[in-house]
Amino acid sequence: MNVVAVSNDLKETELAELVRAGDAAFERALKALAEEILSLHDVRLLGLTGPTCSGKTTAAAMLTKELEAQGRAVHIISVDDFYYSKEALQRASREKGRQEPDYDSPDTIDLDFMRACTLSLLSGRETRMPRFNFRTGQRERGEILRPMEGDVFLFEGIQILYPQVDALLRREGDFNFCVCPQTAIETGGERFLPNEIRLLRRLVRDMIHRAAAPSFTFAIWESVRENEEKNIFPNIGSCNRAVNSTMPYEIGLLKPYLEKFLREGRGDGSGKARIEAETILDRLRKVQTVSDTLIGPDSLYREFI
């Protein structure tokens, strides 16, 4: 596994350059990917996948910008918007002996509804899309898409490689690609592996964007990882391309958020969650903080903070 080592005593100008270089490398990778896709003139369905908190939303936005600059209209469709309601997800979880709602296994997606929307779009019909509200746990009425000839539909989500979803979207000429942290980070005397990096991202994202406390994220993380090892990682090899989303600066950037959220939430959840929180806080102790003021408006990290 590749490892990037980050010094723990960088000056402010060096931290700014670390951030700039990391974001620029990710943007270059997406531009190269857009060029490859543009060479495939008949592609209408794109699948963007990767395990949780890999940077798929930002990658979708960057890719769309590049494709549209070359005259290809792109409609981004989140597979998450086809979740069943929270009540249905909770019932399914209880049947599996779990308390928290399951957002990660294949049977959480309303495939029939997704199929109907996809066929409608490919036929050029005006289509009302769904929108899943994570704060209420309900699927709502979303925007109306009015596709034109030659439009590209970019489906984004961890579920793209699930056999059921892959079979639904699979057409001759389709192009699937994966975004995922692939490089470990050494900083503050600790080595953070890609899967650990994604957990840190998710702890922060869930709290800020989904009003979910760290105790919730810790509670579901084991099932999230089980699902990834069963349904995602074994199938990533079928993607046309993979983009590395590890950012060398990210542990220092996440540190103040994690310290705040984990300390505030230490009284919540199980004893196991408290132990996990304390372990993370201890590992972050010697990591140099990176100010979020160094992050640009289009940075990958706007997705998590």
C-alpha positions in Angstrom: 0.0 0.0 0.0 1.3 3.5 -0.9 1.8 5.8 2.1 2.2 9.6 2.1 4.2 11.0 5.0 3.2 14.5 6.3 5.6 16.4 8.5 4.1 17.6 11.9 5.8 21.0 12.0 4.9 22.7 8.7 4.7 26.5 8.4 1.4 28.1 7.4 2.7 28.6 3.8 3.7 25.0 3.6 0.3 23.8 4.9 -1.3 26.0 2.3 0.8 24.4 -0.4 0.0 21.0 0.9 -3.7 21.7 0.5 -3.3 23.3 -2.9 -1.2 20.4 -4.3 -3.6 17.8 -3.0 -6.7 19.4 -4.4 -5.0 20.1 -7.7 -3.9 16.5 -8.2 -7.5 15.3 -7.6 -8.8 17.9 -10.1 -6.3 16.8 -12.7 -7.3 13.2 -12.3 -11.0 14.1 -13.0 -10.1 16.2 -16.0 -8.2 13.2 -17.5 -11.2 11.0 -16.8 -13.5 13.5 -18.5 -11.3 13.5 -21.6 -11.5 9.7 -21.8 -15.3 9.7 -21.4 -15.7 12.4 -24.1 -13.8 10.1 -26.5 -16.7 7.6 -26.1 -19.3 9.4 -28.0 -22.2 7.0 -27.5 -22.1 6.9 -23.7 -25.3 8.1 -22.0 -25.1 6.3 -18.6 -22.2 6.9 -16.3 -21.8 5.1 -13.0 -19.7 6.7 -10.2 -19.1 4.5 -7.2 -16.9 3.9 -4.3 -17.3 3.0 -0.6 -18.8 5.5 1.8 -17.1 8.9 2.2 -14.8 8.5 -0.8 -15.6 11.9 -2.4 -18.1 10.7 -5.0 -20.3 13.9 -4.7 -17.4 16.2 -5.4 -16.1 14.0 -8.2 -19.5 14.0 -9.8 -19.6 17.8 -9.7 -16.0 18.2 -11.1 -16.7 15.7 -13.9 -19.9 17.4 -14.8 -18.1 20.7 -15.1 -15.6 19.3 -17.5 -18.1 17.4 -19.6 -20.4 20.4 -19.9 -17.5 22.7 -20.9 -17.3 20.4 -23.9 -21.0 20.6 -24.7 -22.3 17.5 -23.0 -25.2 18.2 -20.7 -25.0 16.1 -17.6 -27.7 15.2 -15.0 -26.3 13.9 -11.7 -28.6 11.3 -10.1 -27.9 10.1 -6.6 -28.8 6.5 -6.0 -29.4 7.5 -2.3 -32.5 9.3 -3.4 -34.1 6.0 -4.2 -33.9 4.7 -0.6 -37.0 3.4 1.0 -38.4 5.5 3.9 -36.6 5.4 7.3 -39.5 3.3 8.7 -39.0 0.6 6.0 -35.2 0.6 6.5 -35.7 0.3 10.3 -38.1 -2.7 9.9 -35.6 -4.4 7.5 -32.8 -3.8 10.0 -34.7 -5.3 12.9 -35.4 -8.3 10.8 -31.6 -8.7 10.6 -31.2 -8.2 14.3 -29.9 -4.7 14.1 -31.3 -1.5 15.8 -30.0 1.2 13.5 -31.6 1.8 10.0 -29.6 0.2 7.2 -28.5 2.5 4.5 -25.9 0.3 2.8 -27.2 -3.1 1.7 -28.7 -3.7 -1.7 -32.3 -4.2 -0.6 -32.5 -0.6 0.8 -33.0 0.7 -2.7 -36.4 0.9 -4.5 -35.1 -0.7 -7.7 -38.5 -0.8 -9.4 -38.8 3.0 -9.0 -35.2 3.5 -10.1 -35.8 1.4 -13.2 -38.9 3.3 -14.1 -37.1 6.7 -13.8 -34.1 5.5 -15.8 -36.1 4.2 -18.7 -38.2 7.4 -18.7 -35.1 9.5 -18.9 -33.5 7.4 -21.7 -36.7 7.7 -23.6 -36.4 11.5 -23.5 -39.5 11.9 -21.3 -39.9 14.6 -18.6 -39.3 12.8 -15.3 -40.0 13.7 -11.7 -37.0 12.6 -9.7 -37.0 11.7 -6.0 -35.0 13.3 -3.2 -34.2 11.5 0.0 -34.2 13.7 3.1 -31.7 12.2 5.6 -32.8 14.5 8.4 -36.4 13.2 8.2 -35.7 9.8 6.8 -38.3 10.3 4.1 -38.2 10.2 0.3 -39.6 13.4 -1.1 -40.5 14.8 -4.5 -37.4 16.2 -6.2 -36.7 18.1 -9.3 -38.2 17.5 -12.8 -35.6 16.5 -15.4 -36.3 17.3 -19.0 -33.7 15.4 -21.0 -32.6 16.3 -24.4 -30.9 14.1 -27.1 -27.3 13.4 -26.2 -27.7 14.2 -22.5 -25.6 12.1 -20.1 -27.0 10.7 -16.9 -24.4 10.3 -14.1 -25.6 7.9 -11.4 -23.6 8.4 -8.2 -23.6 6.1 -5.2 -22.0 3.2 -3.3 -24.7 1.0 -4.8 -23.5 1.2 -8.4 -21.6 -2.1 -8.2 -24.4 -4.0 -6.4 -25.4 -6.7 -8.9 -29.0 -5.6 -8.8 -28.2 -2.0 -9.6 -25.4 -2.9 -12.1 -27.9 -5.1 -14.0 -30.4 -2.2 -14.0 -27.9 0.3 -15.4 -25.8 -1.9 -17.6 -26.0 -1.0 -21.3 -23.5 -1.4 -24.1 -21.1 1.5 -23.9 -21.7 2.4 -20.3 -18.7 3.7 -18.3 -18.2 3.0 -14.6 -15.5 4.5 -12.4 -14.6 4.4 -8.8 -13.4 7.1 -6.4 -11.8 5.9 -3.2 -8.9 6.8 -0.8 -6.1 4.4 -1.9 -3.1 5.9 0.0 -2.4 5.8 3.8 -1.3 8.9 5.6 1.6 9.0 8.2 1.4 12.0 10.5 1.8 12.7 14.2 3.5 9.4 14.7 0.4 7.5 13.5 -0.4 5.7 10.2 -4.0 6.2 9.1 -5.2 3.5 6.6 -7.7 4.3 3.8 -10.6 2.6 5.6 -9.7 4.5 8.8 -9.6 7.8 6.8 -13.1 7.1 5.6 -14.4 6.5 9.1 -12.9 9.9 10.2 -14.5 11.6 7.2 -17.9 9.9 8.0 -17.9 10.9 11.6 -17.6 14.5 10.7 -19.9 14.4 7.7 -22.6 12.6 9.5 -22.6 15.1 12.3 -22.5 18.2 10.1 -24.7 17.1 7.2 -26.9 14.4 8.6 -27.4 15.4 12.2 -26.1 12.0 13.2 -24.0 11.8 16.4 -20.7 9.9 16.5 -22.4 7.1 18.5 -24.7 6.4 15.5 -21.8 6.3 13.1 -19.8 4.0 15.4 -22.9 1.8 15.8 -23.4 1.2 12.1 -19.7 1.2 11.0 -19.3 -2.6 11.4 -22.3 -3.3 9.2 -21.1 -0.6 6.7 -17.7 -2.4 6.4 -19.3 -5.8 6.1 -21.4 -4.6 3.2 -18.4 -3.0 1.5 -16.4 -6.2 1.7 -19.3 -8.2 0.4 -20.8 -6.0 -2.3 -18.3 -3.2 -3.2 -14.6 -4.1 -3.0 -15.0 -7.5 -4.7 -16.6 -5.7 -7.7 -14.4 -2.6 -8.0 -12.2 -4.4 -10.5 -15.1 -4.2 -13.0 -14.8 -0.3 -13.1 -13.2 1.2 -16.1 -11.1 3.6 -14.0 -10.3 4.4 -10.4 -9.4 7.8 -8.9 -7.4 8.1 -5.6 -9.1 10.6 -3.2 -6.7 10.6 -0.3 -5.7 14.1 0.6 -2.3 14.5 2.4 -3.7 17.3 4.5 -6.9 15.7 5.6 -6.1 14.2 9.1 -5.0 17.7 10.3 -8.1 19.2 8.8 -10.5 16.8 10.4 -8.7 17.0 13.8 -10.5 20.0 15.3 -13.9 18.7 14.1 -13.3 15.3 15.5 -12.0 16.6 18.8 -15.2 18.7 19.2 -17.7 16.1 18.2 -16.1 13.1 19.9 -15.6 15.0 23.2 -19.1 16.3 23.1 -20.5 12.8 22.4 -18.5 10.7 24.9 -21.5 10.3 27.1 -23.7 8.9 24.3 -23.9 5.4 23.0 -22.3 2.2 24.2 -19.1 1.7 26.1 -17.6 0.4 22.9 -18.3 3.7 21.2 -16.7 5.7 24.0 -13.5 3.5 23.7 -13.4 4.0 20.0 -13.8 7.8 20.4 -11.0 7.9 23.0 -8.7 5.8 20.7 -9.2 8.3 17.9 -8.7 11.3 20.1 -5.4 9.8 21.4 -4.2 9.1 17.9 -4.9 12.7 16.8 -3.1 14.2 19.8 0.2 14.9 18.0 -1.2 15.6 14.6 -0.7 19.2 13.4 -4.0 21.0 12.8 -4.8 22.3 9.3 -7.1 25.3 9.3 -10.3 24.9 7.2 -9.7 28.5 6.0 -7.1 27.0 3.6 -9.7 24.9 1.8 -11.1 26.4 -1.4 -14.8 26.5 -2.3 -14.5 23.6 -4.8 -12.3 21.4 -2.7 -13.1 17.7 -2.1 -13.3 18.5 1.6 -16.3 20.8 1.2 -18.2 17.5 0.9 -17.3 16.5 4.5 -17.1 19.8 6.4 
